[in-house]
Amino acid sequence: MTNRQLNLNAFIYPTGHHEASWRHPDSTPERIYDVRYYQDLARTAEAAKLDAAFFADGPALRTEVEYRPDYGLEPITTLVAMATATTHLGLIATASTTYYEPYNLARLFSSLDHISGGRAAWNIVTTATDAAAANFGLTDHPDVQQRYARAREFVDAAVKLWDSWEDDAVVIDKAAGVYADPSKIHRIDVEGEYLSVRGPFNSARSPQGRPVLVQAGSSNDGRDFAAQYAEAIFTAHQRIEDAQAFYGDIKSRATDFGRNPEHVKILPGLSPFIGATEAQAQDLHREFNELTIVEYGLGQLSKMGRIDVTELDLDAPVPAELFAGSGDITDNNNSRRLVFAKIVEREQPTLRQLLHKLAGARGHNVVAGTAVQIADTIEQWFRGGAADGFNIMPPQYPQGLEAFTSSVVPILQERGLFRTEYTGTTLRDHYGLPRPASQYARALDPAGV
Ligand SMILES: Cc1cc2nc3c(=O)[nH]c(=O)nc-3n(C[C@H](O)[C@H](O)[C@H](O)COP(=O)(O)O)c2cc1C
C-alpha cells in the first residue's frame, strides 16, 4: 500500500498505565470522576491528530481497589462527553458480549456513532475475569468456548441490527407525510443457541454504517474470532519477533476468512517513558517503580500469571518452573501468562524485578528513552511487519500523553510516518476502512457495491 501511515490510539487509563501512577506527586487521582479531565485528554489527543481514544472495561470491581483506582466511569457515557469536546478523534469503548444484550448495546454504539458524526468503535470482549458472573445473577462465569460462541451470535445480531435500516430508509417527505420507507427497514430474525433477536432496529443507520469492530483475542479461539470480525486488533508483545509472528498469523487467518488483510489493523500496546536523555527516561521509570506496592504487584502477577507467589522470596530469581505447562496459544486466556513466562525464561529476573517490569503496563511493551529512540522503536515495528500502529499507553496521565504528543508525534510526522492533518472525519476514514453497505440493501440490489 502506497504511503502507508501509522494508526495511533491513546489508551485511556485513570491516572496512567503504570500501576503506581496515582501515587506520583504530579498525578491527580481526585479528578478521575471529573468528565472535564477526559475531555481535556481528548483535546490533547485530537490536537496531535491521533486516530482514537480507547477505554478498556469490565463489569466488576477489580479486587485491588485498595491499592489502585479502577475505571469508575462507564466508557460509552464518558466517550459521548469526549465526542462533544472534539470533532475528529475516534472513540473506542469496550463492552462485553457475555454481560450485555445485543439490542441494548447496538443502540448505545449506534447513538455514539450518530452523536460523534461517525467516530464510534466497539472493543468486543467476552470478559476475561470471572468476578462479573455474580453481578449478573450467574453462579459460574461461562467457559471460554461458550463465551466465544455467544460472542459470534452477538456480533452477528448487532451487525444485522445496524444494517436493518438501509441508508436511504429515512425519506422525510413532509408534503406526502412520509418520514421513513418501511420497505427499507428490516426485521433481522436471529435465532441462535444463546440469543434470539427479532428487530427491526429502532434507529436509522449511523454515519459509519456500523461502528468499527475491535478485538483483542490472543488465544486460538480469540485469534480466529478477531480474524473473522475485527477491523482493528489490540495485542501485547514485549519483543518485535513475537509481534511479527502475531501479525503474520492474524493477517493470514483474515485472508483465510476471505477478508482484505489491509482492513485488519494490528495495534500492539506501547508504554513510553520519555526523557531529554535516555538516562533521564530511565530515572523517570525508576521513580514510578519505587512507588509500587508489592501486595498489588503480587496480586496482579498471581491473577494474570495464574501462579502462586506467596512462598517466593522477593529478591531471589523467579523459578521458571512456576510457568511450567504454560501451554500455548491454544489455551484460552493464557496470553498474558505466556508473556510473563517468556520474560522469566529470557531475563531470569528476581521477583521484585519482574514486578517492576510488569508494573509499567501489565505485559505490554514499556520503552524508556528519548523521543527519537521511542520514534525509532515505533518505526522499526511499523516497517518490520510487526504493527500497523500502536495503542499508546502513557505511564501517567495527562503528563505522559502531553510528552508523547509534543515530542514523539512531530518526529513521526517529519518522517512521513504519521498524518499532519486529518483527511476525513470518521474513524473509518482515519483507519482507511471501507464504509460497509447494509446487507439488506445488497439483497435488493444484486450489483450492490
Ligand atoms: C490491549 C488490550 C485491551 C484489552 N481490554 C480488555 C477489556 O477492556 N476488558 C476485558 O475483559 N478484556 C480485555 N482484554 C482481554 C482480551 O479481550 C482477551 O480476553 C485476552 O486478550 C485474552 O485473549 P483470549 O480471549 O483469546 O484468550 C484486552 C486485551 C488487550 C491486549
The ligand as an SDF file (V2000), in Angstrom:
LIG
                    3D

 31 33  0  0  0  0  0  0  0  0999 V2000
   -4.9830   -4.0190   24.5970 C   0  0  0  0  0  0  0  0  0  0  0  0
   -5.9510   -4.9920   25.2290 C   0  0  0  0  0  0  0  0  0  0  0  0
   -7.0930   -4.4920   25.8310 C   0  0  0  0  0  0  0  0  0  0  0  0
   -7.9970   -5.3670   26.4350 C   0  0  0  0  0  0  0  0  0  0  0  0
   -9.0880   -4.8320   27.0220 N   0  0  0  0  0  0  0  0  0  0  0  0
   -9.9200   -5.6570   27.6920 C   0  0  0  0  0  0  0  0  0  0  0  0
  -11.0190   -5.1140   28.4050 C   0  0  0  0  0  0  0  0  0  0  0  0
  -11.2170   -3.9210   28.3990 O   0  0  0  0  0  0  0  0  0  0  0  0
  -11.8500   -5.9520   29.0710 N   0  0  0  0  0  0  0  0  0  0  0  0
  -11.6560   -7.3170   29.0510 C   0  0  0  0  0  0  0  0  0  0  0  0
  -12.4500   -8.0350   29.6540 O   0  0  0  0  0  0  0  0  0  0  0  0
  -10.6140   -7.8690   28.3780 N   0  0  0  0  0  0  0  0  0  0  0  0
   -9.7410   -7.0610   27.7210 C   0  0  0  0  0  0  0  0  0  0  0  0
   -8.6760   -7.5960   27.0640 N   0  0  0  0  0  0  0  0  0  0  0  0
   -8.5270   -9.0690   27.0760 C   0  0  0  0  0  0  0  0  0  0  0  0
   -8.9650   -9.6340   25.7260 C   0  0  0  0  0  0  0  0  0  0  0  0
  -10.2820   -9.3050   25.4220 O   0  0  0  0  0  0  0  0  0  0  0  0
   -8.8040  -11.1550   25.7330 C   0  0  0  0  0  0  0  0  0  0  0  0
   -9.6720  -11.7540   26.6450 O   0  0  0  0  0  0  0  0  0  0  0  0
   -7.3910  -11.5140   26.0800 C   0  0  0  0  0  0  0  0  0  0  0  0
   -6.5230  -10.8400   25.1640 O   0  0  0  0  0  0  0  0  0  0  0  0
   -7.1800  -12.9920   26.0420 C   0  0  0  0  0  0  0  0  0  0  0  0
   -7.4460  -13.4610   24.7680 O   0  0  0  0  0  0  0  0  0  0  0  0
   -8.3310  -14.7440   24.6010 P   0  0  0  0  0  0  0  0  0  0  0  0
   -9.7060  -14.3040   24.9690 O   0  0  0  0  0  0  0  0  0  0  0  0
   -8.1840  -15.0580   23.1450 O   0  0  0  0  0  0  0  0  0  0  0  0
   -7.7640  -15.7860   25.4990 O   0  0  0  0  0  0  0  0  0  0  0  0
   -7.7520   -6.7710   26.4440 C   0  0  0  0  0  0  0  0  0  0  0  0
   -6.5940   -7.2780   25.8370 C   0  0  0  0  0  0  0  0  0  0  0  0
   -5.6900   -6.3880   25.2300 C   0  0  0  0  0  0  0  0  0  0  0  0
   -4.4700   -6.9600   24.5630 C   0  0  0  0  0  0  0  0  0  0  0  0
  1  2  1  0
  2  3  1  0
  2 30  2  0
  3  4  2  0
  4  5  1  0
  4 28  1  0
  5  6  2  0
  6  7  1  0
  6 13  1  0
  7  8  2  0
  7  9  1  0
  9 10  1  0
 10 11  2  0
 10 12  1  0
 12 13  2  0
 13 14  1  0
 14 15  1  0
 14 28  1  0
 15 16  1  0
 16 17  1  0
 16 18  1  0
 18 19  1  0
 18 20  1  0
 20 21  1  0
 20 22  1  0
 22 23  1  0
 23 24  1  0
 24 25  2  0
 24 26  1  0
 24 27  1  0
 28 29  2  0
 29 30  1  0
 30 31  1  0
M  END
$$$$
